[in-house]
Amino acid sequence: MNSPNVNYHTTAMNCQNLMSTNPADLTATTLLAAYRARTLSPVEVTGAVLARIDAWEPGLGAIFARRDEAALKTASASEARWHRGDPAGPLDGIPITIKDLIATQGDSTPIGSAATDRTPAPADAPPAARVREAGAVIVGKTTMPDYGMLSSGTSSYHPLGRNPWDLTRTAGGSSGGAAAAAAAGIGPLHIGTDIGGSVRLPAGWCGIFALKPSFGRVPVDPPYIGRVAGPMTRTVADAALLMGVLSRPDARDHMSLPPETLPWHNLETDLRGKRIGLLLDAGCGLPPEPEIVVAIQHAAKLFADQGAIIEPIEPYLTAEMLNGLDLFWRTRFWSEISTLPAEQRNAILPFIRAWAEQAAGADGIAVYGGFNAIMRIRALGNQAMEKFDFWLTPTAPMPAFAAELPCPTNDVARPFEHIAFTVAFNMTEQPAASINCGYTHQGLPIGLQIVGRRFDDLGVLRAAYAFEQMREAQLPWPKAKEGQGSALDPLGPSR
């Protein structure tokens, strides 16, 4: 692991002079206090975030569907409400980005692919509706790979997504644009989605915080097995603030949990006596690299120093289960695209198309076996969690890989070797978060995954908040260099 990390706590920004800090870098909780005190205005902050996008793009490949005029109009209305002392909601005036596949009224939803329809969405999907109602300023949408099928920023529609820590590396996927935007300081709040690691993997590779909530905690449309939407932020407190809005009910999600009022703002906790499992071997997939293991072990020691009881645990996930899940997903996607006209199907990113085509000859019994793999993961995972409050694992077995690769193996037959630590918790429906816990010798972030019992989203946030306070200071966030945004070919080799 790299030597002492330097820089950021949830409370650090509160101690800084706001006049010396670019408003685009301020946390949402700090901005709300500044709006209340009238030391900053939503218009000023939104302008700073739009300027930050200009500094990074198009080379970063994180943002599309900018709506500068609409954002500034929304910010102006928010400013007037704050001056009247009547904010619209808990996010009034806070800049936010929303992932491509979450529909926003009036915008197309390409889902990362050149093969999809461009008809503007008639209405906001639930996460977008909730933040708009709460007064947030939507500054743009974030990029993703075709259909969200990859843990990278390769796309047949969007520019190649890159990592602000090292522009030759990926930001991850499928919520890579959101993670890159958070690390680059394009505002404090970002919404991603996750069905196998899609908020946690890019969060780990970009050094930010992300929560994959319990399944059904945040309403989505359309719902599907394992699919969730969750916050991606620089701090745990900002994620908790956003969860208080995203978790509000929406009847369109017929798989959502019953609405529950939780004290999202109350993040203090006592770790003494908490039983925490330490999982360093996922049971299948790529093994974690030595620097990753060292960082996770160090994080576990910090928990132990606070009185937590750390116990090594054996894996339950097997290659057979992961391969079964892979087959089920391939078949599901092949069923969706096999009837498309050839020209439209051929517009899909070749790697993803080739992955799906391998399911063309799968028989029903094999596919049913793939679905049963999901049920075995669900049963064994919840059973393994019974005696623990939390688990600690690597978020990913390696740091961010080359931006041009669709996945670390670059092998269409083995595309999921890097998601063994994350995907199981989508199937078990447990909450899981990624938080930065160190850096490689090259200065790339390393993600720690904190997993909680089913429905204990607040517990995971509290454990992550405690770790945020006790970890070493973080490296300064990456800054855009002059001309950097346009220096790289935004289309990249993947196109």
C-alpha positions in Angstrom: 0.0 0.0 0.0 1.2 3.5 -0.7 2.6 5.6 2.1 0.3 7.9 4.1 -2.7 9.1 2.3 -3.4 12.8 2.5 -6.6 14.9 2.5 -10.3 14.5 3.0 -12.9 13.9 5.8 -16.6 14.6 5.7 -16.0 17.6 8.0 -12.8 18.9 6.4 -14.6 21.3 4.0 -16.5 22.8 6.9 -13.2 24.0 8.3 -12.0 25.7 5.1 -12.6 29.2 4.1 -15.4 29.1 1.5 -13.9 32.0 -0.3 -10.7 30.1 -1.1 -12.5 26.9 -2.3 -14.0 26.5 -5.7 -17.8 26.0 -5.1 -17.7 23.0 -7.4 -15.6 21.2 -4.8 -17.9 21.8 -1.8 -20.0 19.1 -0.3 -23.8 19.3 -0.5 -24.0 19.6 3.3 -21.6 22.6 3.2 -23.5 24.2 0.3 -26.8 23.9 2.2 -25.2 25.7 5.2 -23.8 28.4 2.9 -27.2 28.9 1.2 -28.8 29.3 4.6 -26.1 31.8 5.6 -26.3 33.5 2.2 -22.5 33.2 1.8 -23.0 31.4 -1.5 -25.9 31.3 -4.0 -27.2 28.4 -6.1 -26.5 30.4 -9.3 -22.9 31.0 -8.3 -22.4 27.3 -7.5 -24.1 26.0 -10.6 -21.9 28.3 -12.7 -18.8 26.9 -11.1 -19.9 23.3 -11.8 -20.6 24.1 -15.4 -17.2 25.7 -15.7 -15.7 22.6 -14.1 -17.3 20.5 -16.8 -15.7 22.8 -19.4 -12.3 22.2 -17.8 -12.6 18.4 -18.0 -14.6 17.7 -21.1 -14.7 16.2 -23.7 -11.6 14.4 -22.8 -12.9 12.9 -19.5 -16.0 11.4 -21.3 -18.2 11.7 -18.2 -20.9 14.2 -19.1 -23.5 14.4 -21.9 -26.9 16.0 -22.3 -25.8 19.3 -20.7 -28.7 21.7 -20.1 -26.8 24.8 -19.0 -29.6 27.2 -19.6 -32.2 25.1 -17.8 -29.7 24.4 -14.9 -29.1 28.1 -14.4 -32.8 28.8 -14.6 -33.5 26.2 -11.9 -30.6 27.6 -9.8 -32.1 31.1 -10.1 -35.5 29.9 -8.9 -33.7 28.2 -6.0 -31.8 31.3 -5.1 -35.1 33.2 -4.9 -36.6 30.6 -2.6 -33.5 30.7 -0.3 -33.8 34.5 -0.1 -37.4 34.1 1.0 -36.3 31.5 3.5 -38.5 28.9 1.8 -36.4 26.2 0.2 -38.3 23.6 -1.9 -36.7 20.6 -0.2 -33.6 19.1 1.3 -31.6 19.4 -2.0 -32.7 22.9 -3.1 -30.0 24.5 -5.3 -27.6 21.5 -5.1 -26.0 20.5 -8.4 -26.5 16.9 -9.4 -25.8 14.6 -12.3 -28.0 11.6 -13.3 -26.9 8.4 -15.1 -27.9 8.0 -18.7 -30.3 5.1 -18.2 -32.3 7.0 -15.6 -34.9 8.8 -17.6 -35.2 12.5 -17.4 -38.1 14.3 -18.9 -37.4 15.7 -22.3 -34.1 14.0 -22.8 -33.3 10.9 -24.8 -32.2 7.8 -22.9 -29.6 6.1 -25.1 -28.5 3.6 -22.4 -24.9 4.0 -23.7 -25.6 2.5 -27.1 -25.9 3.6 -30.7 -28.5 0.9 -31.2 -31.2 2.5 -29.0 -34.1 4.9 -29.6 -33.5 8.6 -29.2 -37.1 9.6 -28.4 -37.2 12.1 -25.5 -38.5 10.6 -22.3 -42.0 11.7 -21.5 -41.4 11.7 -17.7 -38.7 11.5 -15.0 -37.9 8.0 -13.7 -38.4 7.8 -9.9 -34.8 8.9 -8.8 -34.9 11.9 -11.2 -38.4 12.8 -10.1 -37.4 12.7 -6.4 -34.3 14.9 -6.7 -36.2 17.4 -8.9 -39.0 17.6 -6.4 -36.3 18.2 -3.7 -35.0 21.3 -5.6 -31.8 19.8 -7.0 -30.2 21.4 -10.1 -29.7 18.8 -12.8 -26.5 19.9 -14.7 -26.3 17.0 -17.0 -26.4 13.2 -17.4 -23.5 10.8 -17.1 -22.1 8.3 -19.6 -22.1 4.5 -19.5 -21.3 1.5 -21.6 -23.8 -0.1 -23.9 -26.9 -1.3 -21.9 -24.8 -1.1 -18.7 -23.2 -4.4 -19.5 -19.6 -3.6 -18.8 -17.4 -2.3 -15.9 -15.7 0.2 -18.2 -16.5 3.3 -20.1 -16.4 1.8 -23.6 -19.5 2.6 -25.5 -20.8 2.7 -29.1 -22.6 6.0 -28.4 -20.7 7.9 -25.7 -17.1 9.1 -25.8 -14.6 6.8 -24.1 -14.9 7.2 -20.4 -11.7 7.9 -18.5 -10.5 8.2 -14.9 -9.6 11.7 -13.6 -6.8 10.2 -11.4 -5.1 8.9 -14.6 -6.7 9.5 -17.9 -5.2 6.4 -19.4 -7.3 4.3 -17.0 -11.0 3.5 -16.9 -13.4 5.1 -14.5 -15.2 1.8 -14.5 -18.8 1.0 -15.2 -21.5 1.0 -15.7 -21.8 4.1 -13.6 -18.4 5.2 -14.6 -19.4 8.7 -15.8 -20.9 9.4 -12.4 -17.8 8.3 -10.5 -15.5 10.3 -12.8 -17.7 13.3 -12.4 -17.6 13.0 -8.6 -13.8 12.6 -8.4 -13.4 15.5 -10.9 -15.4 17.8 -8.7 -18.4 18.2 -11.1 -20.7 19.0 -8.2 -21.3 17.0 -5.0 -24.2 14.6 -5.9 -24.4 11.9 -8.5 -26.9 9.1 -9.1 -25.8 5.7 -10.5 -27.3 2.3 -10.8 -25.9 -1.1 -9.9 -26.9 -4.7 -10.8 -23.5 -6.4 -10.3 -21.2 -3.7 -8.9 -22.0 -0.7 -11.2 -21.8 2.0 -8.5 -19.3 0.3 -6.3 -16.6 -0.7 -8.8 -16.3 2.8 -10.4 -16.4 4.3 -6.9 -13.5 2.1 -5.8 -11.5 2.9 -8.9 -12.2 6.7 -8.7 -11.7 7.0 -4.9 -15.2 8.2 -4.1 -18.0 6.8 -1.9 -21.0 4.9 -3.3 -23.8 3.0 -1.7 -25.7 0.1 -3.3 -28.8 0.2 -1.2 -30.9 -2.8 -0.2 -32.9 -4.0 -3.2 -36.1 -2.0 -3.3 -35.0 0.7 -1.0 -34.8 3.2 -3.8 -37.7 2.9 -6.3 -36.6 2.5 -9.9 -38.5 2.0 -13.2 -38.4 -0.6 -14.6 -37.4 -2.8 -11.7 -35.5 -6.0 -12.2 -33.7 -8.7 -10.1 -30.7 -7.1 -8.4 -31.1 -3.6 -10.0 -30.8 -0.6 -7.7 -30.1 3.1 -7.9 -27.8 4.7 -5.4 -25.8 7.8 -4.4 -22.2 8.4 -5.6 -20.5 11.2 -3.7 -17.2 12.3 -2.2 -18.4 11.9 1.3 -20.7 9.6 3.3 -22.7 12.5 4.7 -23.6 13.6 1.2 -24.7 10.1 0.3 -26.9 9.9 3.4 -28.5 13.3 2.5 -29.3 12.0 -1.0 -30.6 8.7 0.3 -33.2 10.6 2.3 -34.6 11.8 -1.0 -34.1 8.8 -3.3 -35.8 6.4 -0.8 -39.1 8.2 -1.0 -41.9 6.0 -2.5 -42.9 5.7 -6.1 -45.8 3.4 -7.2 -44.1 2.6 -10.5 -41.7 0.2 -8.8 -43.8 -2.9 -8.0 -40.7 -4.5 -6.3 -39.9 -1.7 -3.9 -39.8 -2.0 -0.1 -42.5 -0.4 2.0 -41.7 3.2 2.7 -39.7 3.7 5.9 -38.6 6.9 7.6 -35.0 6.5 8.7 -32.7 9.0 10.4 -30.3 9.3 7.5 -28.7 12.4 9.1 -27.7 10.4 12.2 -24.4 8.8 11.2 -22.6 8.5 14.5 -22.1 4.9 15.8 -20.1 2.8 18.2 -18.1 0.0 16.7 -17.3 -1.7 19.9 -18.4 -5.3 19.9 -19.5 -5.3 16.3 -18.8 -8.6 14.6 -17.2 -7.9 11.2 -16.2 -10.6 8.7 -13.1 -10.1 6.6 -13.4 -11.7 3.1 -10.2 -11.6 1.1 -11.0 -14.5 -1.2 -14.2 -14.2 -3.2 -14.1 -17.9 -4.0 -13.8 -17.4 -7.8 -12.8 -14.8 -10.3 -9.5 -13.0 -10.3 -7.6 -13.0 -7.0 -7.0 -9.6 -5.4 -3.6 -8.1 -6.1 -1.2 -7.8 -3.1 -1.5 -4.0 -2.7 -5.3 -4.5 -2.6 -5.0 -7.1 0.2 -2.7 -5.0 2.2 -5.1 -2.0 2.0 -8.1 -4.0 3.1 -6.2 -5.7 6.0 -5.1 -2.2 7.2 -8.8 -1.0 7.0 -9.8 -4.0 9.1 -7.2 -3.2 11.7 -8.6 0.3 12.0 -12.0 -1.2 12.7 -10.4 -3.5 15.3 -8.7 -0.6 16.9 -12.2 0.9 17.5 -13.3 -2.3 19.3 -14.8 -4.3 16.5 -14.3 -8.0 16.4 -12.7 -9.0 13.1 -13.1 -12.6 11.9 -11.8 -14.1 8.7 -14.5 -15.8 6.6 -14.5 -18.4 4.0 -16.1 -17.7 0.6 -19.4 -19.2 -0.6 -19.4 -18.0 -4.2 -18.2 -20.6 -6.7 -17.2 -20.4 -10.4 -20.2 -22.5 -11.2 -22.5 -19.9 -9.6 -20.8 -17.0 -11.4 -20.9 -18.8 -14.7 -24.5 -19.6 -14.2 -25.3 -16.0 -13.5 -23.3 -15.1 -16.6 -25.3 -17.5 -18.8 -28.7 -16.2 -17.5 -27.6 -12.6 -18.1 -26.3 -13.4 -21.6 -29.6 -15.2 -22.5 -31.7 -12.4 -21.1 -29.8 -9.8 -23.2 -29.8 -12.0 -26.3 -33.6 -12.4 -26.0 -33.8 -8.6 -26.1 -31.6 -7.9 -29.1 -32.0 -11.1 -31.2 -35.1 -9.7 -32.8 -33.6 -6.3 -33.7 -33.0 -5.6 -37.4 -29.4 -6.6 -38.3 -28.3 -3.0 -38.9 -29.5 -1.9 -35.4 -28.0 -5.0 -33.7 -24.7 -4.4 -35.4 -24.6 -0.9 -33.9 -24.1 -2.4 -30.4 -20.5 -2.4 -29.1 -18.9 -5.5 -30.7 -17.7 -6.9 -27.4 -21.1 -6.8 -25.9 -22.8 -8.2 -29.0 -20.3 -11.1 -29.1 -21.0 -11.8 -25.4 -24.7 -12.0 -25.9 -24.5 -14.1 -29.1 -22.8 -16.9 -27.2 -26.3 -17.5 -25.6 -27.9 -18.1 -28.9 -27.6 -21.9 -28.6 -28.3 -22.2 -24.9 -31.0 -24.8 -24.0 -33.8 -24.1 -21.5 -32.4 -26.4 -18.8 -29.0 -24.7 -18.8 -30.6 -21.3 -18.6 -32.9 -22.4 -15.8 -29.7 -23.7 -14.1 -28.3 -20.2 -14.4 -31.3 -18.7 -12.7 -31.0 -21.3 -10.0 -27.4 -20.1 -9.5 -28.9 -16.7 -8.5 -31.1 -18.4 -5.9 -28.2 -20.4 -4.5 -26.2 -17.2 -4.2 -29.1 -15.5 -2.4 -29.6 -18.4 0.1 -25.9 -19.0 0.9 -25.1 -15.3 1.1 -27.8 -14.5 3.7 -26.9 -17.6 5.6 -23.2 -16.6 5.7 -24.1 -13.2 7.0 -26.2 -14.4 9.9 -23.6 -14.1 12.7 -22.1 -10.8 11.5 -23.0 -7.2 11.6 -20.8 -6.3 8.6 -18.4 -7.7 6.1 -15.2 -6.0 4.8 -14.0 -7.0 1.3 -12.1 -5.5 -1.6 -14.4 -3.7 -3.9 -12.4 -5.0 -6.9 -9.4 -7.3 -7.1 -7.3 -4.8 -9.1 -7.0 -1.0 -9.5 -8.4 0.8 -12.5 -7.3 -0.9 -15.7 -6.7 0.6 -19.2 -9.5 2.9 -20.4 -9.7 1.1 -23.8 -10.4 -2.3 -22.4 -14.1 -3.5 -22.0 -13.1 -5.5 -18.9 -9.8 -6.5 -17.2 -9.6 -9.9 -19.0 -10.6 -8.4 -22.4 -12.1 -11.9 -23.0 -15.7 -12.2 -24.1 -15.8 -15.7 -22.5 -14.7 -14.4 -19.1 -16.1 -10.9 -18.7 -17.1 -11.1 -15.0 -13.9 -12.3 -13.4 -13.5 -8.9 -11.6 -17.1 -8.7 -10.1 -17.0 -11.7 -7.7 -16.7 -9.4 -4.7 -19.6 -7.2 -5.6 -22.2 -9.2 -7.7 -23.3 -11.6 -4.9 -24.7 -8.7 -2.8 -27.1 -7.7 -5.6 -28.5 -11.2 -5.6 -28.7 -11.4 -1.8 -30.3 -7.9 -1.8 -27.9 -6.6 0.9 -26.7 -3.1 1.2 -23.0 -2.6 0.3 -20.8 0.5 0.0 -17.4 1.3 -1.5 -15.2 3.8 0.2 -11.6 4.7 -0.5 -9.1 3.0 1.8 -5.7 3.7 0.3 -3.7 4.0 -2.9 -1.4 1.8 -5.1 2.2 2.6 -5.6 1.1 4.4 -8.7 -1.4 6.6 -6.8 -4.5 4.8 -7.9 -7.4 4.6 -5.4 -8.3 1.3 -3.7 -11.9 0.6 -2.7 -13.0 -1.1 0.5 -16.4 -2.7 0.3 -18.6 -2.6 3.5 -21.5 -5.0 3.4 -24.4 -5.0 5.8 -27.4 -7.2 6.7 -30.4 -7.0 4.4 -32.3 -3.7 5.0 -29.5 -2.2 7.2 -28.6 0.6 4.8 -28.3 3.0 7.6 -25.9 0.7 9.4 -23.6 0.5 6.4 -23.6 4.3 6.1 -22.7 4.6 9.7 -19.9 2.0 9.5 -18.6 3.8 6.4 -18.8 7.2 8.2 -16.8 5.8 11.1 -14.2 4.5 8.7 -14.1 7.9 6.9 -13.2 9.6 10.2 -10.5 7.1 11.2 -8.8 6.4 7.9 -5.6 8.3 7.0 -6.0 11.7 5.3 -6.7 11.3 1.5 -4.7 12.5 -1.5 -5.9 15.7 -3.0 -8.6 15.3 -5.6 -7.4 15.4 -9.2 -7.5 18.7 -11.0 -7.9 19.3 -14.7 -4.9 20.7 -16.4 -5.2 23.5 -18.9 -6.2 22.1 -22.2 -6.6 18.6 -20.8 -10.3 18.3 -21.6 -9.7 18.6 -25.3 -6.2 17.1 -25.5 -7.4 13.5 -25.7 -9.4 12.0 -28.6 -12.8 11.9 -26.9 -13.9 9.0 -29.1 -10.9 6.8 -28.2 -9.8 3.5 -29.8 -13.1 1.8 -28.7 -15.0 3.6 -31.5 
